[in-house]
Amino acid sequence: MSLIINIYYTGQNGSAKKFAEEMQTSGLVDQIRNEPGNEKYEYFFPADDPETVLLIDRWKNEEALDAHHESAMMQEIAKLREKYHLHMKVEQFSPRK
C-alpha cells in the first residue's frame, strides 16, 4: 500500500519557490523520482499562500520511504531548507484499498 506525504515548505520573500526551483535545477528531484519505490514527487503552489510550496511525495511502502530518508540526498535537501530558511509541516496518509 502506498504512502502519501504532503510537505508544506513555508518561507519569506519567495524563498520556498526558490527552494523548489533549486531542487529541480540541481537534479535532486530527478534523483528522487528515480529511487526504487518512488511513485510521485511533485511541487505545487497554493493559490492563497504565495510563501508556501506543497510537495506531494508518494512511496510504494514504508521500506522505500525509509531508504530515501537514509540516503545522502536527505542531507542535500536539509542544506537547501536551511539555505532558504524554510519551515515544514508534514502530513502522511495511507490510501484506502
Secondary structure, DSSP 8 states (H G I E B T S, - for coil): --EEEEEEEE-STTHHHHHHHHHHHTTHHHHHHTSTTEEEEEEE--TT-TTEEEEEEEESSHHHHHHHHTSTHHHHHHHHHHHTT-EEEEEEE----
